Amino acid sequence: CSRLHNKPTFSQTIMIPNLYHNPANAPSLPDGRPGCTMTEQELEQDYDDFYEDIFVEMVDKYGIVEEMNVCDNLGEHLIGNVYIKFSNEDSADKAVAELNNRWFNGMAIKAELSPVTDFREAHCR
Amino acid sequence: QLKQLRTKKSKFWDKPPMGFEHLTPLQYKEMAAIGQIMDPKIT
């Protein structure tokens, strides 16, 4: 990936980088023990809770969500990225403008428009 | 209808980092960008 990502001026899709911190990716402790002791079921619940939290907030505040994906790639520029495709560009614009002045889990959100329209075809070049 | 999907109040939305409750996220990012705040998440 060249990291030279195209940033569109209008799009139905937004991207919020590094929003989901998967507990499974927690680094090992200094003594070598794993950084995550959660069971597979607990990890699934953690992800489900996160997904619901984001999805419901988007629909409630910004508009109809057609699709939402959370990136599980381990690349620094991809890990935990959340992609949300709204039903129209106005919703995406409003979401980016407002999310950039909101907190999430102690983090100042950085949201931007994304060129991705078909998640099945999306890949880093 | 969709509001009913939320089974519990969000623990994460609009929660600022501890000690920075007096700033807006925009102010926080501006200060981090010029090095007035050390934030590993902002480069």
Backbone of each chain as nested JSON, in Angstrom:
{
  "chains": [
    {"id": "A", "residues": [
      {"number": 1, "name": "CYS", "atoms": {"N": [0.84, -1.195, 0.0], "CA": [0.0, 0.0, 0.0], "C": [0.878, 1.25, 0.0]}},
      {"number": 2, "name": "SER", "atoms": {"N": [0.577, 2.169, -0.894], "CA": [1.381, 3.391, -1.001], "C": [1.043, 4.399, 0.1]}},
      {"number": 3, "name": "ARG", "atoms": {"N": [-0.039, 4.14, 0.81], "CA": [-0.565, 5.065, 1.84], "C": [-1.027, 6.389, 1.245]}},
      {"number": 4, "name": "LEU", "atoms": {"N": [-0.999, 6.486, -0.09], "CA": [-1.478, 7.722, -0.717], "C": [-2.97, 7.554, -1.004]}},
      {"number": 5, "name": "HIS", "atoms": {"N": [-3.745, 7.559, 0.042], "CA": [-5.17, 7.283, -0.098], "C": [-5.927, 8.476, -0.666]}},
      {"number": 6, "name": "ASN", "atoms": {"N": [-6.805, 8.16, -1.578], "CA": [-7.637, 9.182, -2.194], "C": [-8.664, 9.696, -1.173]}},
      {"number": 7, "name": "LYS", "atoms": {"N": [-8.698, 11.017, -0.986], "CA": [-9.674, 11.587, -0.053], "C": [-10.703, 12.37, -0.848]}},
      {"number": 8, "name": "PRO", "atoms": {"N": [-11.887, 11.81, -1.024], "CA": [-12.89, 12.461, -1.868], "C": [-13.473, 13.706, -1.204]}},
      {"number": 9, "name": "THR", "atoms": {"N": [-14.085, 14.561, -2.021], "CA": [-14.741, 15.748, -1.456], "C": [-16.218, 15.469, -1.176]}},
      {"number": 10, "name": "PHE", "atoms": {"N": [-16.742, 14.423, -1.792], "CA": [-18.089, 13.994, -1.419], "C": [-18.162, 12.479, -1.512]}},
      {"number": 11, "name": "SER", "atoms": {"N": [-18.899, 11.892, -0.601], "CA": [-19.012, 10.433, -0.56], "C": [-20.136, 10.063, 0.393]}},
      {"number": 12, "name": "GLN", "atoms": {"N": [-20.678, 8.876, 0.201], "CA": [-21.668, 8.357, 1.153], "C": [-20.975, 7.679, 2.326]}},
      {"number": 13, "name": "THR", "atoms": {"N": [-19.672, 7.419, 2.165], "CA": [-18.962, 6.606, 3.161], "C": [-17.988, 7.462, 3.967]}},
      {"number": 14, "name": "ILE", "atoms": {"N": [-17.965, 7.197, 5.264], "CA": [-16.979, 7.875, 6.11], "C": [-16.055, 6.826, 6.719]}},
      {"number": 15, "name": "MET", "atoms": {"N": [-14.886, 7.312, 7.165], "CA": [-13.932, 6.419, 7.811], "C": [-13.458, 7.071, 9.109]}},
      {"number": 16, "name": "ILE", "atoms": {"N": [-13.493, 6.301, 10.171], "CA": [-12.963, 6.763, 11.46], "C": [-11.798, 5.847, 11.799]}},
      {"number": 17, "name": "PRO", "atoms": {"N": [-10.567, 6.363, 11.724], "CA": [-9.411, 5.479, 11.929], "C": [-9.216, 5.06, 13.381]}},
      {"number": 18, "name": "ASN", "atoms": {"N": [-8.768, 3.82, 13.526], "CA": [-8.331, 3.27, 14.83], "C": [-9.349, 3.452, 15.948]}},
      {"number": 19, "name": "LEU", "atoms": {"N": [-10.608, 3.271, 15.64], "CA": [-11.641, 3.496, 16.662], "C": [-11.85, 2.271, 17.541]}},
      {"number": 20, "name": "TYR", "atoms": {"N": [-11.751, 1.066, 16.934], "CA": [-11.972, -0.146, 17.733], "C": [-10.648, -0.728, 18.192]}},
      {"number": 21, "name": "HIS", "atoms": {"N": [-10.512, -0.853, 19.487], "CA": [-9.309, -1.446, 20.054], "C": [-9.643, -2.872, 20.486]}},
      {"number": 22, "name": "ASN", "atoms": {"N": [-9.321, -3.802, 19.618], "CA": [-9.633, -5.205, 19.88], "C": [-8.784, -5.701, 21.053]}},
      {"number": 23, "name": "PRO", "atoms": {"N": [-9.441, -6.128, 22.148], "CA": [-8.653, -6.58, 23.314], "C": [-7.722, -7.737, 22.964]}},
      {"number": 24, "name": "ALA", "atoms": {"N": [-8.079, -8.506, 21.935], "CA": [-7.237, -9.645, 21.54], "C": [-5.87, -9.196, 21.055]}},
      {"number": 25, "name": "ASN", "atoms": {"N": [-5.765, -7.929, 20.628], "CA": [-4.49, -7.423, 20.108], "C": [-3.638, -6.744, 21.177]}},
      {"number": 26, "name": "ALA", "atoms": {"N": [-4.072, -6.829, 22.428], "CA": [-3.287, -6.204, 23.5], "C": [-1.904, -6.848, 23.552]}},
      {"number": 27, "name": "PRO", "atoms": {"N": [-0.854, -6.042, 23.691], "CA": [0.501, -6.615, 23.703], "C": [0.745, -7.496, 24.925]}},
      {"number": 28, "name": "SER", "atoms": {"N": [1.648, -8.44, 24.771], "CA": [1.994, -9.335, 25.885], "C": [2.57, -8.536, 27.044]}},
      {"number": 29, "name": "LEU", "atoms": {"N": [2.394, -9.079, 28.244], "CA": [2.949, -8.436, 29.436], "C": [4.465, -8.644, 29.472]}},
      {"number": 30, "name": "PRO", "atoms": {"N": [5.162, -7.799, 30.239], "CA": [6.636, -7.918, 30.286], "C": [7.097, -9.314, 30.697]}},
      {"number": 31, "name": "ASP", "atoms": {"N": [6.305, -10.013, 31.498], "CA": [6.729, -11.355, 31.928], "C": [6.355, -12.444, 30.912]}},
      {"number": 32, "name": "GLY", "atoms": {"N": [5.833, -12.02, 29.775], "CA": [5.553, -12.981, 28.716], "C": [4.124, -13.487, 28.672]}},
      {"number": 33, "name": "ARG", "atoms": {"N": [3.371, -13.178, 29.731], "CA": [1.971, -13.628, 29.712], "C": [1.201, -12.85, 28.647]}},
      {"number": 34, "name": "PRO", "atoms": {"N": [0.153, -13.458, 28.088], "CA": [-0.612, -12.746, 27.05], "C": [-1.303, -11.509, 27.617]}},
      {"number": 35, "name": "GLY", "atoms": {"N": [-1.417, -10.487, 26.771], "CA": [-2.046, -9.236, 27.217], "C": [-3.555, -9.332, 27.302]}},
      {"number": 36, "name": "CYS", "atoms": {"N": [-4.107, -10.354, 26.677], "CA": [-5.565, -10.52, 26.706], "C": [-5.909, -11.875, 27.298]}},
      {"number": 37, "name": "THR", "atoms": {"N": [-6.764, -11.852, 28.304], "CA": [-7.17, -13.117, 28.941], "C": [-8.652, -13.389, 28.703]}},
      {"number": 38, "name": "MET", "atoms": {"N": [-9.258, -12.615, 27.814], "CA": [-10.687, -12.802, 27.567], "C": [-10.931, -14.076, 26.763]}},
      {"number": 39, "name": "THR", "atoms": {"N": [-12.081, -14.697, 27.009], "CA": [-12.45, -15.877, 26.237], "C": [-12.945, -15.431, 24.863]}},
      {"number": 40, "name": "GLU", "atoms": {"N": [-13.059, -16.4, 23.972], "CA": [-13.552, -16.083, 22.63], "C": [-14.953, -15.47, 22.697]}},
      {"number": 41, "name": "GLN", "atoms": {"N": [-15.734, -15.999, 23.61], "CA": [-17.107, -15.5, 23.773], "C": [-17.104, -14.045, 24.281]}},
      {"number": 42, "name": "GLU", "atoms": {"N": [-16.224, -13.763, 25.229], "CA": [-16.126, -12.39, 25.757], "C": [-15.631, -11.432, 24.683]}},
      {"number": 43, "name": "LEU", "atoms": {"N": [-14.72, -11.897, 23.849], "CA": [-14.214, -11.051, 22.76], "C": [-15.327, -10.751, 21.756]}},
      {"number": 44, "name": "GLU", "atoms": {"N": [-16.134, -11.759, 21.482], "CA": [-17.244, -11.581, 20.546], "C": [-18.251, -10.589, 21.113]}},
      {"number": 45, "name": "GLN", "atoms": {"N": [-18.501, -10.698, 22.419], "CA": [-19.444, -9.781, 23.072], "C": [-18.91, -8.35, 23.041]}},
      {"number": 46, "name": "ASP", "atoms": {"N": [-17.607, -8.209, 23.278], "CA": [-16.969, -6.895, 23.26], "C": [-17.151, -6.244, 21.884]}},
      {"number": 47, "name": "TYR", "atoms": {"N": [-16.929, -7.054, 20.842], "CA": [-17.075, -6.534, 19.486], "C": [-18.536, -6.185, 19.177]}},
      {"number": 48, "name": "ASP", "atoms": {"N": [-19.435, -7.075, 19.573], "CA": [-20.866, -6.827, 19.329], "C": [-21.326, -5.538, 20.025]}},
      {"number": 49, "name": "ASP", "atoms": {"N": [-20.864, -5.338, 21.258], "CA": [-21.242, -4.134, 22.004], "C": [-20.725, -2.883, 21.298]}},
      {"number": 50, "name": "PHE", "atoms": {"N": [-19.47, -2.959, 20.838], "CA": [-18.874, -1.834, 20.129], "C": [-19.67, -1.531, 18.858]}},
      {"number": 51, "name": "TYR", "atoms": {"N": [-19.946, -2.573, 18.091], "CA": [-20.643, -2.398, 16.816], "C": [-22.007, -1.744, 17.045]}},
      {"number": 52, "name": "GLU", "atoms": {"N": [-22.719, -2.253, 18.026], "CA": [-24.049, -1.705, 18.323], "C": [-23.94, -0.238, 18.757]}},
      {"number": 53, "name": "ASP", "atoms": {"N": [-22.952, 0.037, 19.584], "CA": [-22.762, 1.386, 20.103], "C": [-22.557, 2.394, 18.964]}},
      {"number": 54, "name": "ILE", "atoms": {"N": [-21.728, 2.022, 18.011], "CA": [-21.449, 2.913, 16.884], "C": [-22.659, 2.988, 15.954]}},
      {"number": 55, "name": "PHE", "atoms": {"N": [-23.189, 1.843, 15.593], "CA": [-24.279, 1.788, 14.606], "C": [-25.497, 2.591, 15.082]}},
      {"number": 56, "name": "VAL", "atoms": {"N": [-25.892, 2.363, 16.305], "CA": [-27.092, 3.038, 16.819], "C": [-26.868, 4.553, 16.883]}},
      {"number": 57, "name": "GLU", "atoms": {"N": [-25.676, 4.951, 17.282], "CA": [-25.376, 6.385, 17.359], "C": [-25.427, 7.034, 15.969]}},
      {"number": 58, "name": "MET", "atoms": {"N": [-24.908, 6.328, 14.969], "CA": [-24.913, 6.873, 13.599], "C": [-26.336, 7.061, 13.097]}},
      {"number": 59, "name": "VAL", "atoms": {"N": [-27.162, 6.043, 13.294], "CA": [-28.546, 6.101, 12.812], "C": [-29.317, 7.178, 13.578]}},
      {"number": 60, "name": "ASP", "atoms": {"N": [-29.068, 7.233, 14.866], "CA": [-29.784, 8.185, 15.722], "C": [-29.443, 9.628, 15.379]}},
      {"number": 61, "name": "LYS", "atoms": {"N": [-28.148, 9.899, 15.125], "CA": [-27.707, 11.298, 14.968], "C": [-27.551, 11.749, 13.508]}},
      {"number": 62, "name": "TYR", "atoms": {"N": [-27.179, 10.827, 12.615], "CA": [-26.736, 11.298, 11.303], "C": [-27.521, 10.788, 10.103]}},
      {"number": 63, "name": "GLY", "atoms": {"N": [-28.132, 9.625, 10.191], "CA": [-28.927, 9.155, 9.054], "C": [-28.889, 7.65, 8.886]}},
      {"number": 64, "name": "ILE", "atoms": {"N": [-29.572, 7.204, 7.859], "CA": [-29.688, 5.763, 7.621], "C": [-28.335, 5.191, 7.214]}},
      {"number": 65, "name": "VAL", "atoms": {"N": [-27.957, 4.117, 7.889], "CA": [-26.686, 3.441, 7.58], "C": [-26.985, 2.232, 6.696]}},
      {"number": 66, "name": "GLU", "atoms": {"N": [-26.34, 2.226, 5.528], "CA": [-26.527, 1.085, 4.626], "C": [-25.609, -0.074, 5.008]}},
      {"number": 67, "name": "GLU", "atoms": {"N": [-24.414, 0.279, 5.447], "CA": [-23.438, -0.767, 5.756], "C": [-22.379, -0.207, 6.689]}},
      {"number": 68, "name": "MET", "atoms": {"N": [-21.882, -1.054, 7.548], "CA": [-20.819, -0.607, 8.457], "C": [-19.824, -1.746, 8.637]}},
      {"number": 69, "name": "ASN", "atoms": {"N": [-18.559, -1.44, 8.547], "CA": [-17.515, -2.459, 8.685], "C": [-16.411, -1.985, 9.622]}},
      {"number": 70, "name": "VAL", "atoms": {"N": [-15.914, -2.91, 10.386], "CA": [-14.779, -2.617, 11.269], "C": [-13.599, -3.434, 10.772]}},
      {"number": 71, "name": "CYS", "atoms": {"N": [-12.498, -2.739, 10.527], "CA": [-11.332, -3.373, 9.935], "C": [-10.557, -4.154, 11.0]}},
      {"number": 72, "name": "ASP", "atoms": {"N": [-10.242, -5.399, 10.685], "CA": [-9.499, -6.232, 11.628], "C": [-8.049, -6.435, 11.179]}},
      {"number": 73, "name": "ASN", "atoms": {"N": [-7.684, -5.778, 10.072], "CA": [-6.287, -5.881, 9.601], "C": [-5.355, -5.323, 10.666]}},
      {"number": 74, "name": "LEU", "atoms": {"N": [-4.159, -5.852, 10.721], "CA": [-3.231, -5.416, 11.762], "C": [-2.343, -4.251, 11.314]}},
      {"number": 75, "name": "GLY", "atoms": {"N": [-2.427, -3.862, 10.047], "CA": [-1.637, -2.72, 9.574], "C": [-1.986, -1.462, 10.365]}},
      {"number": 76, "name": "GLU", "atoms": {"N": [-0.962, -0.689, 10.677], "CA": [-1.137, 0.492, 11.533], "C": [-2.197, 1.455, 10.997]}},
      {"number": 77, "name": "HIS", "atoms": {"N": [-2.259, 1.569, 9.653], "CA": [-3.196, 2.521, 9.064], "C": [-4.581, 1.907, 8.847]}},
      {"number": 78, "name": "LEU", "atoms": {"N": [-4.748, 0.647, 9.247], "CA": [-6.038, -0.019, 9.028], "C": [-6.674, -0.533, 10.312]}},
      {"number": 79, "name": "ILE", "atoms": {"N": [-5.859, -0.827, 11.303], "CA": [-6.364, -1.53, 12.476], "C": [-7.456, -0.716, 13.2]}},
      {"number": 80, "name": "GLY", "atoms": {"N": [-8.575, -1.373, 13.397], "CA": [-9.682, -0.743, 14.123], "C": [-10.415, 0.334, 13.362]}},
      {"number": 81, "name": "ASN", "atoms": {"N": [-10.086, 0.486, 12.073], "CA": [-10.793, 1.512, 11.294], "C": [-12.266, 1.136, 11.128]}},
      {"number": 82, "name": "VAL", "atoms": {"N": [-13.133, 2.123, 11.248], "CA": [-14.563, 1.883, 11.074], "C": [-15.03, 2.618, 9.816]}},
      {"number": 83, "name": "TYR", "atoms": {"N": [-15.666, 1.872, 8.931], "CA": [-16.19, 2.426, 7.682], "C": [-17.708, 2.388, 7.754]}},
      {"number": 84, "name": "ILE", "atoms": {"N": [-18.329, 3.519, 7.52], "CA": [-19.79, 3.591, 7.6], "C": [-20.321, 4.185, 6.301]}},
      {"number": 85, "name": "LYS", "atoms": {"N": [-21.16, 3.407, 5.639], "CA": [-21.772, 3.895, 4.401], "C": [-23.202, 4.331, 4.702]}},
      {"number": 86, "name": "PHE", "atoms": {"N": [-23.453, 5.613, 4.521], "CA": [-24.797, 6.159, 4.746], "C": [-25.618, 6.053, 3.458]}},
      {"number": 87, "name": "SER", "atoms": {"N": [-26.896, 6.323, 3.587], "CA": [-27.774, 6.216, 2.406], "C": [-27.589, 7.412, 1.48]}},
      {"number": 88, "name": "ASN", "atoms": {"N": [-26.981, 8.498, 1.984], "CA": [-26.754, 9.658, 1.112], "C": [-25.542, 10.466, 1.582]}},
      {"number": 89, "name": "GLU", "atoms": {"N": [-25.085, 11.348, 0.691], "CA": [-23.866, 12.115, 0.968], "C": [-24.067, 13.17, 2.054]}},
      {"number": 90, "name": "ASP", "atoms": {"N": [-25.268, 13.704, 2.154], "CA": [-25.53, 14.722, 3.185], "C": [-25.327, 14.148, 4.588]}},
      {"number": 91, "name": "SER", "atoms": {"N": [-25.79, 12.923, 4.77], "CA": [-25.624, 12.286, 6.086], "C": [-24.144, 12.097, 6.388]}},
      {"number": 92, "name": "ALA", "atoms": {"N": [-23.396, 11.684, 5.378], "CA": [-21.958, 11.463, 5.574], "C": [-21.248, 12.78, 5.906]}},
      {"number": 93, "name": "ASP", "atoms": {"N": [-21.614, 13.836, 5.203], "CA": [-21.034, 15.165, 5.46], "C": [-21.301, 15.618, 6.884]}},
      {"number": 94, "name": "LYS", "atoms": {"N": [-22.546, 15.48, 7.282], "CA": [-22.941, 15.901, 8.639], "C": [-22.183, 15.077, 9.68]}},
      {"number": 95, "name": "ALA", "atoms": {"N": [-22.076, 13.776, 9.42], "CA": [-21.384, 12.906, 10.375], "C": [-19.925, 13.324, 10.524]}},
      {"number": 96, "name": "VAL", "atoms": {"N": [-19.242, 13.553, 9.412], "CA": [-17.824, 13.936, 9.488], "C": [-17.667, 15.249, 10.25]}},
      {"number": 97, "name": "ALA", "atoms": {"N": [-18.505, 16.226, 9.897], "CA": [-18.395, 17.544, 10.537], "C": [-18.602, 17.445, 12.047]}},
      {"number": 98, "name": "GLU", "atoms": {"N": [-19.595, 16.702, 12.455], "CA": [-19.904, 16.655, 13.894], "C": [-18.99, 15.694, 14.66]}},
      {"number": 99, "name": "LEU", "atoms": {"N": [-18.661, 14.574, 14.028], "CA": [-17.818, 13.596, 14.735], "C": [-16.433, 14.153, 15.026]}},
      {"number": 100, "name": "ASN", "atoms": {"N": [-15.966, 15.051, 14.172], "CA": [-14.635, 15.62, 14.41], "C": [-14.589, 16.52, 15.64]}},
      {"number": 101, "name": "ASN", "atoms": {"N": [-15.748, 16.764, 16.228], "CA": [-15.741, 17.493, 17.501], "C": [-16.449, 16.682, 18.591]}},
      {"number": 102, "name": "ARG", "atoms": {"N": [-16.205, 15.351, 18.532], "CA": [-16.757, 14.501, 19.59], "C": [-15.664, 13.574, 20.131]}},
      {"number": 103, "name": "TRP", "atoms": {"N": [-15.897, 13.168, 21.386], "CA": [-15.007, 12.2, 22.023], "C": [-15.602, 10.801, 21.895]}},
      {"number": 104, "name": "PHE", "atoms": {"N": [-14.713, 9.803, 21.881], "CA": [-15.153, 8.419, 22.027], "C": [-14.106, 7.677, 22.844]}},
      {"number": 105, "name": "ASN", "atoms": {"N": [-14.521, 7.208, 23.989], "CA": [-13.636, 6.409, 24.839], "C": [-12.296, 7.109, 25.105]}},
      {"number": 106, "name": "GLY", "atoms": {"N": [-12.38, 8.389, 25.461], "CA": [-11.166, 9.133, 25.799], "C": [-10.335, 9.541, 24.609]}},
      {"number": 107, "name": "MET", "atoms": {"N": [-10.923, 9.458, 23.424], "CA": [-10.174, 9.785, 22.205], "C": [-10.922, 10.855, 21.417]}},
      {"number": 108, "name": "ALA", "atoms": {"N": [-10.173, 11.823, 20.891], "CA": [-10.789, 12.816, 20.012], "C": [-10.951, 12.172, 18.64]}},
      {"number": 109, "name": "ILE", "atoms": {"N": [-12.185, 12.058, 18.181], "CA": [-12.439, 11.356, 16.923], "C": [-11.88, 12.136, 15.741]}},
      {"number": 110, "name": "LYS", "atoms": {"N": [-11.285, 11.383, 14.814], "CA": [-10.867, 11.963, 13.531], "C": [-11.664, 11.233, 12.455]}},
      {"number": 111, "name": "ALA", "atoms": {"N": [-12.582, 11.925, 11.837], "CA": [-13.418, 11.291, 10.808], "C": [-13.152, 11.946, 9.466]}},
      {"number": 112, "name": "GLU", "atoms": {"N": [-13.245, 11.164, 8.395], "CA": [-13.058, 11.726, 7.054], "C": [-13.929, 10.963, 6.063]}},
      {"number": 113, "name": "LEU", "atoms": {"N": [-14.15, 11.585, 4.906], "CA": [-14.883, 10.89, 3.853], "C": [-13.97, 9.825, 3.257]}},
      {"number": 114, "name": "SER", "atoms": {"N": [-14.57, 8.719, 2.849], "CA": [-13.798, 7.615, 2.272], "C": [-14.299, 7.329, 0.864]}},
      {"number": 115, "name": "PRO", "atoms": {"N": [-13.405, 6.949, -0.04], "CA": [-13.844, 6.64, -1.408], "C": [-14.506, 5.267, -1.534]}},
      {"number": 116, "name": "VAL", "atoms": {"N": [-14.482, 4.471, -0.463], "CA": [-15.006, 3.101, -0.563], "C": [-16.522, 3.116, -0.749]}},
      {"number": 117, "name": "THR", "atoms": {"N": [-16.975, 2.43, -1.804], "CA": [-18.427, 2.302, -1.992], "C": [-18.846, 0.841, -1.942]}},
      {"number": 118, "name": "ASP", "atoms": {"N": [-17.948, -0.039, -2.359], "CA": [-18.242, -1.466, -2.323], "C": [-17.189, -2.146, -1.448]}},
      {"number": 119, "name": "PHE", "atoms": {"N": [-17.598, -2.553, -0.267], "CA": [-16.632, -3.095, 0.689], "C": [-16.041, -4.426, 0.231]}},
      {"number": 120, "name": "ARG", "atoms": {"N": [-16.769, -5.156, -0.604], "CA": [-16.256, -6.444, -1.082], "C": [-15.126, -6.249, -2.096]}},
      {"number": 121, "name": "GLU", "atoms": {"N": [-15.116, -5.067, -2.717], "CA": [-14.076, -4.788, -3.715], "C": [-12.929, -3.97, -3.132]}},
      {"number": 122, "name": "ALA", "atoms": {"N": [-13.106, -3.503, -1.893], "CA": [-12.114, -2.586, -1.315], "C": [-10.839, -3.324, -0.927]}},
      {"number": 123, "name": "HIS", "atoms": {"N": [-9.72, -2.779, -1.31], "CA": [-8.446, -3.303, -0.832], "C": [-7.373, -2.233, -0.992]}},
      {"number": 124, "name": "CYS", "atoms": {"N": [-6.341, -2.367, -0.162], "CA": [-5.234, -1.431, -0.213], "C": [-4.322, -1.807, -1.37]}},
      {"number": 125, "name": "ARG", "atoms": {"N": [-3.973, -0.844, -2.184], "CA": [-3.124, -1.156, -3.345], "C": [-1.649, -0.982, -3.025]}}
    ]},
    {"id": "B", "residues": [
      {"number": 1, "name": "GLN", "atoms": {"N": [-37.57, 3.486, 16.58], "CA": [-37.413, 2.032, 16.607], "C": [-35.966, 1.644, 16.876]}},
      {"number": 2, "name": "LEU", "atoms": {"N": [-35.046, 2.336, 16.138], "CA": [-33.653, 1.97, 16.29], "C": [-33.117, 2.313, 17.673]}},
      {"number": 3, "name": "LYS", "atoms": {"N": [-33.683, 3.361, 18.269], "CA": [-33.214, 3.713, 19.609], "C": [-33.446, 2.545, 20.574]}},
      {"number": 4, "name": "GLN", "atoms": {"N": [-34.48, 1.745, 20.27], "CA": [-34.764, 0.615, 21.143], "C": [-33.71, -0.485, 21.016]}},
      {"number": 5, "name": "LEU", "atoms": {"N": [-32.9, -0.405, 19.938], "CA": [-31.846, -1.402, 19.766], "C": [-30.77, -1.268, 20.836]}},
      {"number": 6, "name": "ARG", "atoms": {"N": [-30.586, -0.023, 21.326], "CA": [-29.526, 0.165, 22.325], "C": [-29.985, -0.461, 23.63]}},
      {"number": 7, "name": "THR", "atoms": {"N": [-29.257, -1.481, 24.039], "CA": [-29.691, -2.211, 25.224], "C": [-29.172, -1.572, 26.507]}},
      {"number": 8, "name": "LYS", "atoms": {"N": [-28.113, -0.775, 26.389], "CA": [-27.61, -0.074, 27.575], "C": [-26.978, 1.238, 27.145]}},
      {"number": 9, "name": "LYS", "atoms": {"N": [-26.874, 2.166, 28.108], "CA": [-26.313, 3.474, 27.804], "C": [-24.843, 3.313, 27.388]}},
      {"number": 10, "name": "SER", "atoms": {"N": [-24.45, 4.083, 26.399], "CA": [-23.077, 3.983, 25.923], "C": [-22.082, 4.408, 26.997]}},
      {"number": 11, "name": "LYS", "atoms": {"N": [-21.032, 3.586, 27.16], "CA": [-19.98, 3.945, 28.116], "C": [-18.92, 4.805, 27.438]}},
      {"number": 12, "name": "PHE", "atoms": {"N": [-18.981, 4.904, 26.115], "CA": [-17.86, 5.478, 25.381], "C": [-18.112, 6.808, 24.68]}},
      {"number": 13, "name": "TRP", "atoms": {"N": [-19.329, 7.005, 24.177], "CA": [-19.571, 8.235, 23.435], "C": [-19.448, 9.459, 24.35]}},
      {"number": 14, "name": "ASP", "atoms": {"N": [-18.765, 10.489, 23.831], "CA": [-18.629, 11.786, 24.506], "C": [-17.914, 11.68, 25.853]}},
      {"number": 15, "name": "LYS", "atoms": {"N": [-17.028, 10.681, 25.965], "CA": [-16.186, 10.555, 27.165], "C": [-14.803, 11.094, 26.832]}},
      {"number": 16, "name": "PRO", "atoms": {"N": [-14.454, 12.26, 27.406], "CA": [-13.125, 12.837, 27.112], "C": [-12.02, 12.115, 27.889]}},
      {"number": 17, "name": "PRO", "atoms": {"N": [-10.783, 12.304, 27.472], "CA": [-9.692, 11.717, 28.255], "C": [-9.615, 12.403, 29.622]}},
      {"number": 18, "name": "MET", "atoms": {"N": [-9.243, 11.634, 30.625], "CA": [-9.196, 12.18, 31.977], "C": [-8.246, 13.377, 32.039]}},
      {"number": 19, "name": "GLY", "atoms": {"N": [-8.713, 14.461, 32.645], "CA": [-7.885, 15.654, 32.78], "C": [-8.072, 16.656, 31.65]}},
      {"number": 20, "name": "PHE", "atoms": {"N": [-8.834, 16.285, 30.631], "CA": [-9.021, 17.196, 29.5], "C": [-10.504, 17.521, 29.279]}},
      {"number": 21, "name": "GLU", "atoms": {"N": [-11.262, 17.373, 30.344], "CA": [-12.706, 17.588, 30.243], "C": [-13.048, 19.032, 29.873]}},
      {"number": 22, "name": "HIS", "atoms": {"N": [-12.132, 19.963, 30.126], "CA": [-12.395, 21.389, 29.88], "C": [-12.19, 21.766, 28.414]}},
      {"number": 23, "name": "LEU", "atoms": {"N": [-11.623, 20.86, 27.626], "CA": [-11.369, 21.163, 26.206], "C": [-12.419, 20.52, 25.316]}},
      {"number": 24, "name": "THR", "atoms": {"N": [-12.632, 21.129, 24.144], "CA": [-13.429, 20.45, 23.129], "C": [-12.482, 19.52, 22.366]}},
      {"number": 25, "name": "PRO", "atoms": {"N": [-13.027, 18.508, 21.701], "CA": [-12.145, 17.633, 20.912], "C": [-11.333, 18.41, 19.879]}},
      {"number": 26, "name": "LEU", "atoms": {"N": [-11.929, 19.437, 19.265], "CA": [-11.189, 20.227, 18.272], "C": [-10.016, 20.957, 18.919]}},
      {"number": 27, "name": "GLN", "atoms": {"N": [-10.269, 21.559, 20.076], "CA": [-9.193, 22.248, 20.794], "C": [-8.093, 21.249, 21.164]}},
      {"number": 28, "name": "TYR", "atoms": {"N": [-8.513, 20.08, 21.635], "CA": [-7.566, 19.044, 22.037], "C": [-6.67, 18.641, 20.864]}},
      {"number": 29, "name": "LYS", "atoms": {"N": [-7.286, 18.426, 19.696], "CA": [-6.498, 18.007, 18.527], "C": [-5.55, 19.109, 18.07]}},
      {"number": 30, "name": "GLU", "atoms": {"N": [-6.024, 20.371, 18.14], "CA": [-5.148, 21.481, 17.753], "C": [-3.938, 21.553, 18.685]}},
      {"number": 31, "name": "MET", "atoms": {"N": [-4.193, 21.41, 19.991], "CA": [-3.094, 21.488, 20.959], "C": [-2.129, 20.309, 20.786]}},
      {"number": 32, "name": "ALA", "atoms": {"N": [-2.683, 19.126, 20.479], "CA": [-1.817, 17.963, 20.252], "C": [-0.973, 18.163, 19.0]}},
      {"number": 33, "name": "ALA", "atoms": {"N": [-1.58, 18.782, 17.986], "CA": [-0.876, 18.969, 16.713], "C": [0.327, 19.903, 16.862]}},
      {"number": 34, "name": "ILE", "atoms": {"N": [0.23, 20.871, 17.771], "CA": [1.362, 21.795, 17.947], "C": [2.232, 21.41, 19.142]}},
      {"number": 35, "name": "GLY", "atoms": {"N": [1.977, 20.227, 19.685], "CA": [2.853, 19.695, 20.719], "C": [2.578, 20.179, 22.13]}},
      {"number": 36, "name": "GLN", "atoms": {"N": [1.446, 20.857, 22.335], "CA": [1.136, 21.315, 23.695], "C": [0.57, 20.181, 24.552]}},
      {"number": 37, "name": "ILE", "atoms": {"N": [0.091, 19.144, 23.885], "CA": [-0.415, 17.954, 24.566], "C": [0.264, 16.761, 23.921]}},
      {"number": 38, "name": "MET", "atoms": {"N": [0.727, 15.838, 24.751], "CA": [1.299, 14.612, 24.207], "C": [0.178, 13.606, 24.028]}},
      {"number": 39, "name": "ASP", "atoms": {"N": [-0.151, 13.31, 22.796], "CA": [-1.179, 12.315, 22.523], "C": [-0.635, 11.333, 21.492]}},
      {"number": 40, "name": "PRO", "atoms": {"N": [-0.362, 10.108, 21.924], "CA": [0.215, 9.137, 20.977], "C": [-0.716, 8.812, 19.815]}},
      {"number": 41, "name": "LYS", "atoms": {"N": [-2.009, 9.088, 19.993], "CA": [-2.957, 8.742, 18.927], "C": [-2.952, 9.797, 17.82]}},
      {"number": 42, "name": "ILE", "atoms": {"N": [-2.392, 10.991, 18.115], "CA": [-2.365, 12.045, 17.107], "C": [-0.928, 12.271, 16.678]}},
      {"number": 43, "name": "THR", "atoms": {"N": [-0.686, 12.08, 15.392], "CA": [0.689, 12.257, 14.903], "C": [0.725, 13.399, 13.897]}}
    ]}
  ]
}
